Amino acid sequence: MYRTHTCGELKIENKGGSVQLAGWVQTVRKFGAITFIDLRDRYGITQLLFGEGLNAQLEANPLGREFVLQATGTVSERSNKNKNIPTGDIEIVVESFSILNKSAVPPFTIQDDTDGGDDLRMKYRYLDLRRNAVKKNLELRYAVNRSARNYLHEQGFYDIETPFLIKSTPEGARDFVVPSRMNPGEFYALPQSPQTFKQLLMVSGYDRYYQVVKCFRDEDLRADRQPEFTQIDCEMAFVQQEDILNMFEGLAKRIFKDVKGIDYTETVERTTWEEAMWNYGNDKPDIRFGMKIANLKFPLHVFPSKKEHLQTSPLGAGGGDGNATGFAVFDSAETVVAISVAGAGEYSRKQTDEITEWVKRPQIGMKGLAFIKCAADGTYKSSMDKFFDAEKLKAIADAAGAQTGDIVLILAGNEERTRKAISELRLEMAKRLGLRKNNEFKLLWVLDFPLFEYDEESNRWVARHHPFTSPKPQDIEVMINNDPTISNAAKYLEHPYAGIKANAYDIVLNGNEIGGGSIRIFQRELQEKMFAALGMSKEEALHKFGFLLGAFEYGAPPHGGIAFGFDRFCAILGGSESIRDFIAFPKNNSGRDVMLDAPSTIDEKQLEELQIKTAVK
């Protein structure tokens, strides 16, 4: 036995006891013939006191940082107590010790405020994982995992594993593919999600399924994306949308309680996709603060249900009907949008210039910014003074919901780019004003997404969620009774199903989508119509999804589900913007594991066995 206790459990009540500890040397402090060692393990830190009697042994076998040490001694009360650690009232007076393993000098300090950069710490990830900050992240991840499993077990869900080697059916991101040695020239794919398997489990009668599962997508990476990631994947049979929402906001609330000690008792707000885009410029809005978007001019094809707002635009008669305001920037723009920032009406010229330069950055892509300052004396100061009189400026400020002491920030231009820019500007201003607090959490359901969206890159219509998402009940007959012929050159709204809403839902936390799902198609006829609407021939549909269409012939029940982004949920609860901090062995932004040096080439013998030749030399 190497230890009788861990380095995090001994207290003053253990005083006088004989103990044995084992761990890593955190620090070495010499005071003449006396040496103090902080010994660390997963559970904490305990101070060891090496007296004069061990001085010669220490000089013969000097200890260094990260040495693996075993020590036997007596628990004693410390004269200089450390209230910052749980074991700070005691120390171990060492009687004997053994160096279990020496350590090279670490490439960075193993402590919270380390001097190691990201690349260095990822290369030596096994050392980075020793740091308390990283350990806390993995502890939180485990707590979320345990809480979710307990809740789902209590609700009657089965944890059922599904295969990792499956058929390639790329419908969204690129698949990772795996060559088959036993079937030359053929390939498996790694699953982007267990979507079709969990639907087949519903057909099989397992009406409540879940899995904490790895998923794989060959996508370009960013802070909240990894090539392999984890989902809490769930499916239920004999349910409607309301059943799903109630069940899984219950899961989110349970995790808040178990992991953060938060009783999330308030009702989870709901909004439609169109209202989210109208009010916030994106479909995953952060509702911890207000600052809703004011739509001063907008194209009818994007928000057809907002036609009545055209008559109340402060920009002029109709605002969006082409009537000129005299301000060319607004007149030529497809859309004009604004936000009112509370308490920023006294911003200096330097501050407004700084915000203007911020929106001009390539990642935002705007040409400029207009503003109106609502001064305390009731006057309006604006970058558009020469184009709008005081009455017009007041009307615009009022339309943006501005009060005395606020500043109105206005962007104009292309619909998609401008709406995205005002959304980012809203978040940036909230960050500058301290409105996005890591310890404040706000959930939101976003409902009624479009069933289809036009993908400019591939020049075709695609499913916004995935091709197994059911239309809203009122739109099912439209899908079944129409038989469209869709060309790859289809333009916006030329698709006969463009107005159909999906029976889909996303759950958003603090401006991040942490989960998404839908009620599924479960009738073969409707599923075939969906494939056809996506430009898929009957032969292609049978080749890719014949197994699922066949299963629908044998009494498939109504069903639906959701998948939570497990890594992202953990990151938000931990106050981080990067999921990488909550994954034990993550990839970098190039998709590489710099610790393993993967991906890497394989030797010629393996290639020959797989009957593969590579074009890269």
N, C-alpha and C positions, 0 to 999 in steps of 0.2 A: 504494500500500500504506500503510495507516494504522498498522500495527504490525508489528514483527519478532518480538515476544514478547508473551506475556500477562503480566498483573500477578501471576501466581502461580507463575512458573517459574524466575525468575532466582536463582542461588545464588552462593556465593563463588567457585566455579570459573569464573564468567562475568566475573570482575573484569577490568577493562580493555577490555571489549568495547563497541563502539558499538551502541546499541539505540534502538528507537523503540517507545513504548508509547502506548496510547489507552485511555481509560476515563472514569470519573466521579470528580469530586473528593469525597473522603470528609471530609477535614478540611483546614483551612488554619491554619498556626501561624507567626506572624512573630516573629523575633528580631532586632531592629534592621534591618539591610539584608539579612538572610538570611531566606528563607521556606522552610518545609517543607510539602509537600503529600503527603497519603496518596491515592494514585490506586487506584481500585477497579474491577475488572471481575468477570465471573462466576468467574474462576479464583483470585482472591485480591487482596492489597493490596501495593503497592510504594511505598516512600517516595521522593519526588522532592526534590532540594535545588536551590533557585533562589538562585544567588550574587548578589553585589553588582552584577555586570554586567547582570543582568536586572531589577534593582530598579525602574528607571524604566519599563520596559515593563509590569511588574506594576502599578505605580501608575496607569499610563494605562489598563490593562485588568485591573482587579481581579478575582480569582477568587472564586467563591462555591461553597457546597456544591451538589453535583449538576451543576455545569458539566461539559460533555463536553470533554475536553482531550486533545490530542495533544502528546507531548513527545519530543524527541530528545536523547540524552546518552550519558554513559559510566558503566558500572557501576563503583562504588567500594565499598570496604569501610567499613561504618559504624563510627563510634567508639563509639556507644552502641547495642549490638546489642539486638534485640527477639526473645527466644526464643519468643514466643507466636505468631509467624507464620512460615511456611516461608521467606519472603524477608527475614527479620529481620537477616541478616548483611550485607546490602548496601543501597545506595541508588543512585539515578541522579542524577549531577551534570548538571543540565539545561543544554544549550547553546542550544536554541531550543524554542519551544512555539507552539501554535496553539489558540485557543478554537474548537472545532468547533460548539458550541452553548451558549448560556447557559441558565440555569435560574431559574425563579421560586423563591422561598423555599418549600421543601416544607412541607406542612401538619403533618408530624410528622418526627421525626428518623429517618434511615435507618440504624438500628443495632439490634443484638439487643435491648437494653433500651429499646425505643422508648417515646415518650410518647404514642403514638397509640392510641386505643381501637378496639374491634372495628369499630364502624360507620364510623369515619373511615378506617381502613385498608382496609375493603372498598370504600369509595367511590373511593379512590385505590389500587386493588389493583395497578396497574402500578408504583406506587412501593413498595408493600409487598413485591412480588416481588423487589425489589433487596436486601432484607435477607438477611443470611447465614442466619438461622434458617429463613426460608421456603425459601431456595434448598436447604438441606440436606434439607428435607422432599421437595422435588421430585426431588432427586438419589436419595433413597431410593426414591421411587415408580418412577423409571426403572429402578433396580437390580432391584426386585421384578419389574417387567415383563420386563426382559431375562432374568432367571433363569428365570421361568416359561416364556417362549417357548423358551429353549434346551433346557430339560428336556423339554417336550412335543415339540419337533422331534426330539430324540434318541429319544423313545418312539414315533415314527412317526405323530404327529398332523399333520393338515392344518389350516392356518389358512384358514377359509372365511368370507367375509362373507355376512351375511343382510340382508334389507331393513329399512329404518326406517319405510316407509309401508306399513302392513299393515291387516288387518281388525280392527275392534273386537270383542273377545270377552271382556268383563270378567268375570273369575272370582275376582278377589282385590281388588287396589287399583283405584281409578278409572283409566281410561285418559286420557291426553292425546290429544285429537282434533284433526285437521287437515282443514279443509274443502277439497273438490275443486272448483276453478273449472270444470274440463272436465266434471264430472258434478254439476250443481247439486243441492243438497239431500243430497248424499252426503259421507261423511267417511272419511278414513283414521284410523288410530290409531297412535301411537308404541308400539313393543313394550315390554311390561313385562319381557320376557326373550325370547330367541330359541327358546323351548321347542319349539314345534311344528316350526319349521324344522330344528332339529338332529335331531329324530326323523325328519323326512322325509329328511334326509341319510343317516341310518342305513338307511332303506328303499332309498335310492339306491345303497348299497354303499360309502359313505365311512365305514369302520368306526371311524376315530379322528379326531374333529373337535375343534377348539378355536377360540375367538375371544376376544380382549380387547375387550369390546363395551360400548357405552353402552346403558343400560336406563332406562325412564321410568315413573314411578308418581306419580299425582296424590294424594299422601298428606300428612297433617299432618306437619310437620317437627320434628326434634329434633337433638341434637348429632351423632348417628351416622346421620343420614338426609338425603338431598338428593333433589329432584325428578328429577334425572338423576344416575345413578351408573354405576360401571363394574364389570363382572363378568369374571372369567376363566371362561368358559363352556365346558364340555367334555362330550363324549358318546362312548360306545364301544359297539360291537355285539359280540354273541357273548360276553357277560360275565355273571357273577353278582355278588352283592354283595361277596364277598371280593375279587374282581378289582379292583373300584372302590376299595375301602378301601386295598388295597396300593399301587395306582397313585398315588393322590392324597395319601396320607400321605408317599409318596416325593417328591411335588411340594413339599409343605410343608417337608420336611426339606432339600430342595435349596435352597429360598429362605433358610432359616435359615443354611445354610452359605455361600451366595454373598453374602448381604446383611449378615449379622451376624457371620459367622465362627464360628458355633456348630455343632458336630457333635452333632446331636440323635440320639444312638445308642440311647436307651432306647425300649422298646416303647411305642407309643401306647395308652393305656388305653382300654377300652370299657365302656360301661354302657348299660342299656336306658333308655328314656324313663321308665318307671315307677320304676325304681331312682333315677334322677336326681331326679325329683319327690319321692320318699320321703326321700332322704338330703339334698337340698339345696334343695328348694322351688321349683326351676325347671329348665328343660330345657337350660340352657347354664351348668352350674356351673363356678365357678373352683376348680380342684383343686390350686392351689399351696399350700393349707393345708387342715387338717382341719375341725374344728368342724361335724361333720355334725349334722343335725337329729334330735332325739329326738321320736318321735311318741307322745305320752302318751294321746291320745284322737283318734279319727278316724272319719269316716263310711265305712261299708262300700262304698258305691257308687263311691267314688273309687279305693280300693285293694282290690279284692275278693280279690286273691291274698295279702293280708296278714292274712287273717282269724285266723290262728293267734296273731298278736301281741296280740289282744284279751285273751287270758287272762293275759298277763304285764304288763299296765299297772300302774304304781305308784299310779295314782289310786284304785284300788279294784277290786272284783270285776268283771272285764271291762273296766273303764275306759271303753269306748266303747259299752256296752250299755244305757246309761241309768241305771245305779245311781248314787245321789247320793254325793258326797264331803263335802257340807256346805259347800262353797265355791261359792256361787251363780255366780260368774264362770265356773268350770270346768263346773259342772253344766249350765248353759244354753248352753254353747258347742258348736258343731258339731265343732270340733277344738281340741286343745291341743298346742302344739309348743314345743320348747325347744332351746337351744344352750348348750354349756359353753364358756366363754371362759377359756383357760388364763392363769394368773398374774394374774387380775383380782379375786381374792377379797378384796383389801384396798381395793376401791373405796370411796370416801367417800360419804356421803349426797348430797353435791353432785353427784358423778359419776353415781350411779344416777338422781338426779332429771333430770340432763341427758339421759341415754339415754331415760328415760321421756318427756320432752318431744319427743325426736327421733322416737319411734314414733307420737306423737300428731299429728305434722305432717300436713296434708291429703294430701300425696302418699304417705304411708304409711297413714294412716287407722285406726290402732288407738286404743282408748279408754284403754289403760294397759299397764303392764308389771309382771310379778311377777318376783322374783329370789330366789335362795338363794346366800348366800356360804358357801363351804366354808373355814372358818378354819383357820389353821395348828395350833391346839390341838385339832382334831378336832370342834369344835362347828359348828352350822349356824345362821346368822342369816338371817332371811327376812322379806320383806314380808307373808308368809302365816302368821306365827307363831300367830295366834289361831285358825287353821283346821286346821293340821297340826302334829302333835307331832314331836319330833326324829327318831323312827324313820321317820315318813312322809317328812319332808324328806330324810333320807338316802336313802330308796328312790327318790325323784324324782331326786336328784342322781346316784345311781348309774345310773339309767336314762339320764341325759343324758351319761354317761361322764365325770363330773366327778372331779377329783382334788383333794387338799388344795391350797389356794391358788387355786382356780378360782371363778368365779361362774357360776351357771346363770341364763339369761335366758329367761323364759317368756311366750308370747303365747297368747291364747285368743279364739275368735270364729268368724265365718264361714269356711268352708273355703278358698275361693279367696283372699279378702283376707288371711287370717291366714298362709297358706302363702307368699304373695307378700311379706308384711311380714317374716316370719322370715328369708326369703331375703335381703331388703335389709339387715336388721339384721346378719346374718352377714357380709355384705360390708363394712358400715360398721365393725363391730368389728375386722375384719381390717385395714382401712385405718388405724384408730386405733393398732393395734398394730404397724404397719409390715410386715404379712405380704403385702401386694400390691405386689411390687417390679417396677418397669418393666423391669428387666434380667433378669428370670426368666420363662421361657416354659414353658407346660405345655399340651400338646394332649390332646384327648379326643374319642373317637367316641361319639355318642349314637345308639342304634339302636332299632328296633321301636316307632316312634311309632304312636298310633292313626291309622287311615286317615281317620276322620271326626271332626269336632268340632262341637258345637252353638254357633252364633253367636247370642247373646242379642239383639244389636242388630237383626239382620235376621230373627230368629225362625225360623231354618231351619238345617238341617244343611249343612255345607260340607266340602270336602276340606281336611285339615289342611295338606298341602303344595300339591298342585294336582291336578286331576282326571285326570292322566295317570299318576299313581303307582300301581304295581301292589300288590295285597295280598301278604302273605307267601305263599310257595308253598302252605302248608297251608290257607290261607284262600281260595284261588282258587275251589275247587269250591263253597264256601259262597256266594260271589258269583254264580256262574253258575247254580246250582240254585235260588236264591231270587229271587222277583220282588216286592219290597216295594212297597206303596203308601204313600208318605210324605206326610203333611200338613205344612203350614208351621207347625203348632202342636205338632209333635213335641217331647216333653220328654226329659230326660236318660235314656238307656238304653231309650227306646221304639223307637229305630231298630234294626231287626233286625241291622244290621251294626255296631253300636256296639262290639263286642268285637274286631273285626277289626284286625289290626296291618298297618301299611304296610311295604312293603319299602323303607324310606327310612332316611336317615342324615344326621346333621349332624356337622360337624367344628367343635370348640369350642377356642378359644385364650384362656386367662386369663379365662374367664367371658364370652366374646363368641363368638357364632356367626360364624365366618368363611367357612363354606361349607355347602351343603346340597344334597342330591340324592336320587335314588331309582332303583331298577329300574323301567322303564316298562311300561305295558300295551302289548302289541304285537299282540293279537288283537282283531278288530272286535267279536266277541260280548262279550268282557269289558269293552271300552271302553264299549259301549252300556249294559251293566249299571251301570257306574260313573256314567254320565250320569243314568240313571234313578234311581239311589240318591240323587242330588243334587237330585231333583225336576225334572229336565229332560225335557221331552217328546221323542218321537222327531223331531218336526218341528223343534223348537228345536235339538236336537243336530245334525241335518243342516244346518240353516241356519248354525250357528256353526262346526261342525267336520266338515262333509261331506268336505272335502278330505283330512282325516286319516283318517277312517273308510274312505274310498275307497282310500287308499294302503295300508291294512292288508290289502286284498284281494289285493295283489300281492307276496306273499312278504316280509312285514316280519320282520326277524330279531329275536331277543331283544336288548334293549339297555338301557342305563342311563347315567347321567351325574351330573354335579355342577356347581355354579357357586360359585366363590369370590367373596366380597365384596371386591373388589380394594382399594377405598378404605379399608375397615375393617381389612383385613390390614395395609396400610401404616401406618395410624394406630397400631395396637398395637405394631408393630415400632419405630415412632418414639416410643413412650412418650406418646401423646396420647389423650385421650378423644373427640376430635372429628375426624371424617373431613374436615371443612372445611379443616383445616390442611394437608391433603395433596392438595388440588385446586387447580389453578392459578387458576380463576375460579369460585368457589363462589357459591351463593345464600345469602341470610340465612334466618333462621328463619321468615320470612313467604313464602319462595319467591321473593324479589325479587333481581335483580341490581342493586344500588344504584349500581354503576359505570355500567352501560348505561341504568339506569332502565327495566328490563324486569321484568314484562310492561308493555306500554303500549297505548294505543288505536291503531287504524289509521284512515286517512282514509276518508271516505265513498265515494270512488271504488273503493277496494279492496273495501269491503263490497258495493257494487253489483255488482262483477264476480263476487263469490262468491254473490250473491243471498242475503245474510244481513242481518237486522235485529237490533239488540241491544235488550234491554229496559232496559239501564242507560244513563242519560242523563248 
